[in-house]
Amino acid sequence: MSADWQQRFVVGISGASGIIYGVTALRILRELGFETHLVMSKSARLTLSYEMSIDAKEVDALASVVHGVGDIGASIASGSFRVRGMLVAPCSIKSLSEIAYGTTSNLLSRAADVTLKERRRLVLMVRETPLHSGHLRAMTLVTDAGGIIMPPVPAFYARPQSIEDMVEHSVGRALDLFDIESSVVRRWNPQLKS
């Protein structure tokens, strides 16, 4: 395990569609040498079976440490456990709402709440559309508390050739918000048109 807390990162995967975002984040962070702490909701483990051809054990293997969603005594539930930040990818509206209102019913929302209270970076890749006013209010509350709402919106200027290209670019942009440089982001350059 890394002694440098700047190399320690929490990844939450909730039950919204888009499990590939969290899996891709784990893979990229592993390649960059980060110590990753994974917490997946029960709904995420179910959604995984519908969306990807890998199982939960393969996702768990991408993380340095896996925490059970019910383990509220886990290291990532405490502010004294220092981490660089937390990414929830994808973030369901249920998880968003728990984080926004401080109703921490599981380790995923508790770890996010701790991230906010410790004034660390929290990025939520919210996956829902269309949005009603309650969703928007919850997003505003998270933003007011210091979190960042980042729906995974593809950047077509990058000319993606596959779903993987779009996913990697979105995850790379999310990691940019933590000042983590990855090689998966094609940076905007109006001079490059191909």
BAVO-226475 format. One record per residue (C-alpha): residue number from 0; residue in one letter; x, y, z. Coordinates in nm, 3 decimals, padded with zeros to 5 digits. Example, Ala and Ser with C-alpha at 12.3 -4.5 7.8 and 13.67 -1.06 7.14 Angstrom:
<recs>
+------+------+---------+---------+---------+
! resi ! resn !    east !   north !      up !
+------+------+---------+---------+---------+
!    0 !    A !  01.230 ! -00.450 !  00.780 !
!    1 !    S !  01.367 ! -00.106 !  00.714 !
+------+------+---------+---------+---------+
</recs>
This chain:
<recs>
+------+------+---------+---------+---------+
! resi ! resn !    east !   north !      up !
+------+------+---------+---------+---------+
!    0 !    M !  00.000 !  00.000 !  00.000 !
!    1 !    S !  00.112 !  00.350 ! -00.077 !
!    2 !    A !  00.237 !  00.557 !  00.215 !
!    3 !    D !  00.168 !  00.873 !  00.013 !
!    4 !    W ! -00.196 !  00.972 !  00.062 !
!    5 !    Q ! -00.182 !  01.173 ! -00.262 !
!    6 !    Q ! -00.159 !  00.837 ! -00.441 !
!    7 !    R ! -00.463 !  00.700 ! -00.254 !
!    8 !    F ! -00.801 !  00.734 ! -00.424 !
!    9 !    V ! -01.159 !  00.624 ! -00.358 !
!   10 !    V ! -01.381 !  00.500 ! -00.641 !
!   11 !    G ! -01.750 !  00.455 ! -00.577 !
!   12 !    I ! -01.966 !  00.270 ! -00.827 !
!   13 !    S ! -02.342 !  00.305 ! -00.781 !
!   14 !    G ! -02.627 !  00.131 ! -00.958 !
!   15 !    A ! -02.687 !  00.379 ! -01.240 !
!   16 !    S ! -02.630 !  00.271 ! -01.597 !
!   17 !    G ! -02.271 !  00.329 ! -01.700 !
!   18 !    I ! -02.073 !  00.083 ! -01.486 !
!   19 !    I ! -01.804 !  00.102 ! -01.754 !
!   20 !    Y ! -01.706 !  00.449 ! -01.627 !
!   21 !    G ! -01.611 !  00.317 ! -01.283 !
!   22 !    V ! -01.436 !  00.012 ! -01.423 !
!   23 !    T ! -01.238 !  00.231 ! -01.663 !
!   24 !    A ! -01.143 !  00.468 ! -01.381 !
!   25 !    L ! -01.012 !  00.175 ! -01.175 !
!   26 !    R ! -00.809 !  00.048 ! -01.470 !
!   27 !    I ! -00.656 !  00.389 ! -01.549 !
!   28 !    L ! -00.575 !  00.463 ! -01.185 !
!   29 !    R ! -00.413 !  00.121 ! -01.150 !
!   30 !    E ! -00.199 !  00.187 ! -01.458 !
!   31 !    L ! -00.095 !  00.520 ! -01.303 !
!   32 !    G !  00.013 !  00.349 ! -00.980 !
!   33 !    F ! -00.264 !  00.469 ! -00.750 !
!   34 !    E ! -00.382 !  00.282 ! -00.443 !
!   35 !    T ! -00.755 !  00.254 ! -00.510 !
!   36 !    H ! -01.028 !  00.190 ! -00.256 !
!   37 !    L ! -01.344 !  00.057 ! -00.420 !
!   38 !    V ! -01.697 !  00.056 ! -00.283 !
!   39 !    M ! -01.980 ! -00.073 ! -00.502 !
!   40 !    S ! -02.346 ! -00.053 ! -00.415 !
!   41 !    K ! -02.561 ! -00.366 ! -00.431 !
!   42 !    S ! -02.742 ! -00.214 ! -00.729 !
!   43 !    A ! -02.409 ! -00.161 ! -00.905 !
!   44 !    R ! -02.325 ! -00.529 ! -00.876 !
!   45 !    L ! -02.662 ! -00.611 ! -01.031 !
!   46 !    T ! -02.625 ! -00.352 ! -01.308 !
!   47 !    L ! -02.279 ! -00.490 ! -01.388 !
!   48 !    S ! -02.435 ! -00.822 ! -01.486 !
!   49 !    Y ! -02.656 ! -00.646 ! -01.742 !
!   50 !    E ! -02.400 ! -00.407 ! -01.889 !
!   51 !    M ! -02.062 ! -00.580 ! -01.903 !
!   52 !    S ! -01.921 ! -00.922 ! -01.981 !
!   53 !    I ! -01.705 ! -00.925 ! -01.667 !
!   54 !    D ! -01.812 ! -01.022 ! -01.318 !
!   55 !    A ! -01.778 ! -00.846 ! -00.983 !
!   56 !    K ! -01.464 ! -01.043 ! -00.894 !
!   57 !    E ! -01.290 ! -00.904 ! -01.203 !
!   58 !    V ! -01.392 ! -00.551 ! -01.108 !
!   59 !    D ! -01.276 ! -00.607 ! -00.751 !
!   60 !    A ! -00.940 ! -00.729 ! -00.883 !
!   61 !    L ! -00.879 ! -00.387 ! -01.042 !
!   62 !    A ! -00.884 ! -00.221 ! -00.697 !
!   63 !    S ! -00.613 ! -00.223 ! -00.433 !
!   64 !    V ! -00.871 ! -00.252 ! -00.155 !
!   65 !    V ! -01.239 ! -00.349 ! -00.180 !
!   66 !    H ! -01.481 ! -00.234 !  00.090 !
!   67 !    G ! -01.824 ! -00.384 !  00.142 !
!   68 !    V ! -02.103 ! -00.132 !  00.092 !
!   69 !    G ! -02.235 ! -00.213 !  00.441 !
!   70 !    D ! -01.900 ! -00.174 !  00.617 !
!   71 !    I ! -01.948 !  00.166 !  00.777 !
!   72 !    G ! -01.641 !  00.101 !  00.994 !
!   73 !    A ! -01.411 !  00.088 !  00.688 !
!   74 !    S ! -01.109 !  00.317 !  00.663 !
!   75 !    I ! -01.275 !  00.535 !  00.396 !
!   76 !    A ! -01.560 !  00.614 !  00.638 !
!   77 !    S ! -01.322 !  00.823 !  00.850 !
!   78 !    G ! -01.185 !  01.168 !  00.776 !
!   79 !    S ! -00.859 !  01.073 !  00.946 !
!   80 !    F ! -00.792 !  00.832 !  00.657 !
!   81 !    R ! -00.635 !  01.067 !  00.406 !
!   82 !    V ! -00.706 !  01.028 !  00.035 !
!   83 !    R ! -00.661 !  01.248 ! -00.269 !
!   84 !    G ! -01.032 !  01.242 ! -00.343 !
!   85 !    M ! -01.330 !  01.037 ! -00.449 !
!   86 !    L ! -01.495 !  00.971 ! -00.783 !
!   87 !    V ! -01.843 !  00.818 ! -00.803 !
!   88 !    A ! -01.878 !  00.674 ! -01.151 !
!   89 !    P ! -02.153 !  00.629 ! -01.235 !
!   90 !    C ! -02.353 !  00.814 ! -00.973 !
!   91 !    S ! -02.719 !  00.725 ! -00.941 !
!   92 !    I ! -02.979 !  00.979 ! -00.836 !
!   93 !    K ! -03.027 !  00.779 ! -00.514 !
!   94 !    S ! -02.657 !  00.814 ! -00.429 !
!   95 !    L ! -02.658 !  01.181 ! -00.535 !
!   96 !    S ! -02.955 !  01.247 ! -00.306 !
!   97 !    E ! -02.798 !  01.070 ! -00.007 !
!   98 !    I ! -02.477 !  01.269 ! -00.057 !
!   99 !    A ! -02.663 !  01.598 ! -00.106 !
!  100 !    Y ! -02.875 !  01.561 !  00.205 !
!  101 !    G ! -02.621 !  01.383 !  00.428 !
!  102 !    T ! -02.836 !  01.071 !  00.458 !
!  103 !    T ! -02.555 !  00.820 !  00.459 !
!  104 !    S ! -02.724 !  00.480 !  00.450 !
!  105 !    N ! -02.420 !  00.292 !  00.322 !
!  106 !    L ! -02.044 !  00.317 !  00.286 !
!  107 !    L ! -02.056 !  00.476 ! -00.060 !
!  108 !    S ! -02.258 !  00.777 !  00.055 !
!  109 !    R ! -02.069 !  00.790 !  00.388 !
!  110 !    A ! -01.731 !  00.802 !  00.211 !
!  111 !    A ! -01.860 !  01.079 ! -00.016 !
!  112 !    D ! -01.993 !  01.270 !  00.285 !
!  113 !    V ! -01.654 !  01.236 !  00.456 !
!  114 !    T ! -01.484 !  01.360 !  00.139 !
!  115 !    L ! -01.698 !  01.674 !  00.144 !
!  116 !    K ! -01.663 !  01.741 !  00.516 !
!  117 !    E ! -01.284 !  01.710 !  00.491 !
!  118 !    R ! -01.290 !  01.955 !  00.196 !
!  119 !    R ! -01.143 !  01.701 ! -00.040 !
!  120 !    R ! -01.237 !  01.677 ! -00.407 !
!  121 !    L ! -01.554 !  01.481 ! -00.483 !
!  122 !    V ! -01.667 !  01.428 ! -00.843 !
!  123 !    L ! -02.001 !  01.268 ! -00.923 !
!  124 !    M ! -02.056 !  01.135 ! -01.274 !
!  125 !    V ! -02.435 !  01.160 ! -01.247 !
!  126 !    R ! -02.620 !  00.935 ! -01.493 !
!  127 !    E ! -02.980 !  01.039 ! -01.537 !
!  128 !    T ! -03.190 !  01.217 ! -01.796 !
!  129 !    P ! -03.419 !  01.400 ! -01.815 !
!  130 !    L ! -03.386 !  01.577 ! -01.482 !
!  131 !    H ! -03.662 !  01.717 ! -01.264 !
!  132 !    S ! -03.624 !  02.003 ! -01.018 !
!  133 !    G ! -03.552 !  01.771 ! -00.723 !
!  134 !    H ! -03.254 !  01.624 ! -00.908 !
!  135 !    L ! -03.130 !  01.974 ! -00.990 !
!  136 !    R ! -03.169 !  02.089 ! -00.628 !
!  137 !    A ! -02.965 !  01.790 ! -00.509 !
!  138 !    M ! -02.692 !  01.875 ! -00.762 !
!  139 !    T ! -02.690 !  02.234 ! -00.638 !
!  140 !    L ! -02.658 !  02.120 ! -00.276 !
!  141 !    V ! -02.360 !  01.899 ! -00.361 !
!  142 !    T ! -02.200 !  02.183 ! -00.557 !
!  143 !    D ! -02.257 !  02.427 ! -00.270 !
!  144 !    A ! -02.086 !  02.178 ! -00.037 !
!  145 !    G ! -01.780 !  02.168 ! -00.263 !
!  146 !    G ! -01.851 !  01.869 ! -00.485 !
!  147 !    I ! -01.842 !  01.868 ! -00.863 !
!  148 !    I ! -02.124 !  01.732 ! -01.076 !
!  149 !    M ! -01.982 !  01.593 ! -01.399 !
!  150 !    P ! -02.228 !  01.403 ! -01.616 !
!  151 !    P ! -02.038 !  01.183 ! -01.862 !
!  152 !    V ! -02.099 !  01.380 ! -02.180 !
!  153 !    P ! -01.896 !  01.268 ! -02.484 !
!  154 !    A ! -01.662 !  01.518 ! -02.648 !
!  155 !    F ! -01.711 !  01.467 ! -03.019 !
!  156 !    Y ! -01.427 !  01.703 ! -03.109 !
!  157 !    A ! -01.202 !  01.416 ! -02.999 !
!  158 !    R ! -01.349 !  01.213 ! -03.287 !
!  159 !    P ! -01.410 !  00.894 ! -03.088 !
!  160 !    Q ! -01.396 !  00.574 ! -03.289 !
!  161 !    S ! -01.556 !  00.351 ! -03.026 !
!  162 !    I ! -01.754 !  00.349 ! -02.705 !
!  163 !    E ! -01.425 !  00.286 ! -02.523 !
!  164 !    D ! -01.281 !  00.607 ! -02.672 !
!  165 !    M ! -01.579 !  00.807 ! -02.542 !
!  166 !    V ! -01.568 !  00.644 ! -02.199 !
!  167 !    E ! -01.191 !  00.688 ! -02.160 !
!  168 !    H ! -01.212 !  01.054 ! -02.259 !
!  169 !    S ! -01.490 !  01.121 ! -02.005 !
!  170 !    V ! -01.304 !  00.939 ! -01.728 !
!  171 !    G ! -00.981 !  01.116 ! -01.819 !
!  172 !    R ! -01.159 !  01.452 ! -01.795 !
!  173 !    A ! -01.298 !  01.351 ! -01.454 !
!  174 !    L ! -00.945 !  01.263 ! -01.339 !
!  175 !    D ! -00.829 !  01.604 ! -01.466 !
!  176 !    L ! -01.043 !  01.753 ! -01.189 !
!  177 !    F ! -00.809 !  01.584 ! -00.939 !
!  178 !    D ! -00.498 !  01.703 ! -01.129 !
!  179 !    I ! -00.434 !  01.346 ! -01.239 !
!  180 !    E ! -00.285 !  01.337 ! -01.585 !
!  181 !    S ! -00.367 !  01.038 ! -01.801 !
!  182 !    S ! -00.290 !  00.966 ! -02.162 !
!  183 !    V ! -00.654 !  00.900 ! -02.254 !
!  184 !    V ! -00.768 !  01.260 ! -02.304 !
!  185 !    R ! -00.740 !  01.411 ! -02.646 !
!  186 !    R ! -00.692 !  01.778 ! -02.563 !
!  187 !    W ! -00.876 !  02.042 ! -02.761 !
!  188 !    N ! -00.659 !  02.190 ! -03.030 !
!  189 !    P ! -00.838 !  02.378 ! -03.310 !
!  190 !    Q ! -00.532 !  02.326 ! -03.530 !
!  191 !    L ! -00.580 !  01.949 ! -03.527 !
!  192 !    K ! -00.882 !  01.850 ! -03.730 !
!  193 !    S ! -00.808 !  01.482 ! -03.786 !
+------+------+---------+---------+---------+
</recs>
